Amino acid sequence: MPDSWSVVAGLYAGGPELAVGSVHDGAVFQLFGRDGRPLVSLEAPLLVQVPGEAERLLGDGVGAPEVPYWWTEVRASTAVPEGAPLAGSVAGRLSALLGGTVWPAGAGITDVIETTGEGDVTAHPVSDDAQLAVDVLTDSTAVVLADRPVVALNAWLSEVLRTATAGGLAVQIVTPPHVRLSLPLRSALTGAPNRWVVQDPDCGYYDGLSGAVVHWQDGTFTPVRDETGAASVAKAFAEAATAAERQLVVAFRVLHEEVTDDLVLGRALGAAWTALTGTAPAGWGTAEPVNLAWSTQQLTDLARERSPEPTHLLAVGTPGRPALATHRVTRAENGVAEDITLTVGYGEGETPPLNAVEPLARTLVEEHGLVSMLASLRRGRRDLTVPPHFEAPPIPLSFTLGAADVRRVGLLHARRPPLDLRPVELGPAVHYPLGDGTDAQVWTVLQQLAEHLKVNPGN
């Protein structure tokens, strides 16, 4: 673990005249220029105990050591030209003192970087007392510039999203076209005014999730509209080839009505993981990289500590079988609820285990208090990252209604939907096979089923 003297030595990359401060209760050190502008931020180190996380986020050639290892990020300001070399010098000095690897390769140096405090400033500087240390901050939008293989939901970006949302600001992440998003970050960007803005040589910028051509106007990125008010779709977004890889997505809710001291959370997620992959989750955490070895007891302890506030968690699988889950724990009127979305990636020639979905539904009903479950299949990358081009939405495979809602609507009513379906009774619950994930018209069937049952199939 980087000790305090190593951190001080690293922060002397700009010489003794630059000031050093800390924010977020000492979790982030900052190096300030002569004019008071933050130049470099050094995040608190994270002990990574989960194999494959560095490769998942930075690429196979990253050269990470075997777990466990310490991970820290050095972030350069884009407001001044000295920011990037200063960050490289901080990282290089830490690596020289402590060992380890600097990414990107060759970025780590040990030179003292002269700073002038002058020069063109292309981003609005953030004041010392500002809560958001982003690249551009306007009255409506916090803009983050990123260039790495995968932009992930790390602790810093998670805090940016939380703080911006609380302050009524949009978060817009601007990247080159080769960048992808991690699945948790894609889920966190819940749509406009939040955006993933992709630089494009043909149209300038476009939204990496919707494809809409956008431009900078009044302090934010907004769609370019013609005289009729219609937005256009970027050619780079629309012309991407259809992926041969697939993703199996299982979204479900379980409810623990008896909340006792011996309640352990995460077991339903572990059961789903084992049913679909044959192994337990490899790790869990609150941000990326996911750093903690899988432990339902530690997960439960954190949720209990944060209660009654909700707890948002992530889980990952082993490198050989890409799998990733978002996990939200909340207090409900009648107990504790876990909302889980588990996504598993499959390459060309690999067959997703569709026949494991119904047995999983039965297990969740019998052992974990299933409320509902929606399983679906989609075309998407095996590594579960999100590219900046069109990807078709998932196609439903099945829907399972838990015992409580079956009692509410009546078993006879639940068994007889006005559709050509063959419901399967799973004890007190009902499971509805919908298809094999190849016919998008199944969405219409699911909507009609939901109307018949008067439930939200997204639970």
Secondary structure as UniProt FT lines:
FT   HELIX           4..11
FT   HELIX           12..14
FT   TURN            16..17
FT   STRAND          19..23
FT   TURN            24..27
FT   STRAND          28..32
FT   TURN            34..35
FT   STRAND          38..43
FT   STRAND          46..48
FT   TURN            51..52
FT   HELIX           53..58
FT   HELIX           60..62
FT   STRAND          69..71
FT   STRAND          74..76
FT   TURN            81..82
FT   HELIX           83..98
FT   TURN            105..106
FT   TURN            128..129
FT   STRAND          136..137
FT   STRAND          141..145
FT   STRAND          150..151
FT   HELIX           155..166
FT   TURN            167..168
FT   STRAND          170..175
FT   TURN            177..178
FT   STRAND          180..181
FT   HELIX           183..188
FT   TURN            192..193
FT   STRAND          195..200
FT   TURN            201..203
FT   STRAND          204..207
FT   TURN            208..210
FT   STRAND          212..217
FT   TURN            218..219
FT   STRAND          220..223
FT   TURN            227..228
FT   HELIX           235..238
FT   STRAND          246..256
FT   TURN            261..262
FT   HELIX           267..277
FT   STRAND          283..285
FT   STRAND          292..293
FT   HELIX           296..306
FT   TURN            307..308
FT   STRAND          311..316
FT   TURN            319..320
FT   STRAND          323..332
FT   TURN            333..334
FT   STRAND          335..346
FT   TURN            348..349
FT   HELIX           354..356
FT   HELIX           357..368
FT   STRAND          370..379
FT   TURN            382..383
FT   STRAND          395..401
FT   HELIX           403..409
FT   HELIX           411..415
FT   STRAND          424..426
FT   TURN            427..428
FT   STRAND          429..433
FT   TURN            440..441
FT   HELIX           442..453
FT   TURN            457..458
//
